[in-house]
């Protein structure tokens, strides 16, 4: 590896992805149109052209059959997903996201870049890690290292480099959950223990909220919004927005006009959702994360008072109940 060679740092997320580089020893996220993130959504438009990112996410509302999201959850599995008229492996879909990040980086840096470090959940198994590496190769990247996400978070954390600190990294993203007990000293990061669940994240909170709204709507109108891919997609987007708003507001109103029609009469979603209702819905899932925290502490032979700091990582950690 050449000295001063540019190597991309990529967080390939379930919901959103990010590409960064080191400049003068400081990590810098590469933005496009002043946006640091790329939605991890892939689609084909009405003309059959591949679209990735925000354009694909926007299309999902009305063309969910031509859109794929949350592919990270299927990495390492022997499955195919349909995108329009073609079937792809999870690696191939992920490669489309990685290729888009690579192209963004090359535009921002003004040069060709071929090497990358990609982060994965600490609890990814060998198949999932290899699938991530294959996705990178399909995107034209030489994946020089696969790094555990909690390790990456600890490396970026602005701690006292000379003092030994024990961190508990609580990483709850869109599709996966990791908790790691990490020891940091003089720039050296040692993972003492990790636990997690690769099938637990914000997607599951959205699903619970979607079911709650759809069941409430069905009880009132006798129509299940989950029957149609389009009405389900529109409702899902509405509940995702409501979930985010509940991190800042105690009550939100979910409104979606002309969501369906029954006997020639247009139907609308119009209901209030209080934060405590959302908390009740997700409490059992959050209890699973605390079991993982206890197991990680036990494996590290530590108690809660032995932890100097807790580092919250991932969009789902914005939920007040998690704090």
Number of C-alpha atoms within 10 A of each C-alpha: 7 5 5 6 10 18 18 25 23 22 21 24 25 22 20 22 19 21 25 20 19 13 9 7 7 9 12 14 18 21 17 13 5 7 10 15 19 24 21 27 28 27 28 21 16 11 6 12 8 16 19 23 21 16 16 24 22 15 20 23 19 14 19 22 17 21 25 22 21 20 21 24 18 18 22 19 13 9 11 15 16 13 19 17 9 9 13 13 20 24 26 22 27 30 22 23 26 31 19 18 27 24 15 17 22 16 13 12 13 9 11 12 18 19 21 24 20 24 22 23 28 25 20 19 13 10 13 20 22 16 22 28 22 19 25 28 20 18 23 16 22 17 20 16 13 17 18 19 23 28 23 16 17 24 14 11 13 8 17 12 13 10 11 15 19 21 23 27 23 25 25 26 22 23 23 26 26 28 31 29 26 21 20 22 15 12 14 11 16 14 19 17 20 23 21 25 19 17 13 21 25 24 19 16 23 22 14 16 23 22 18 16 24 20 17 16 19 14 11 9 13 11 17 18 24 17 9 10 16 19 19 20 18 17 25 22 19 19 24 17 14 24 23 15 16 20 16 13 12 11 16 18 15 17 16 16 10 12 16 18 12 10 5 7 9 11 16 15 20 12 13 12 18 14 21 12 12 19 17 9 15 17 13 10 13 17 11 14 23 14 12 20 24 16 17 23 22 13 14 16 11 15 11 11 7 13 16 12 13 12 16 19 19 18 16 22 19 16 17 12 14 15 7
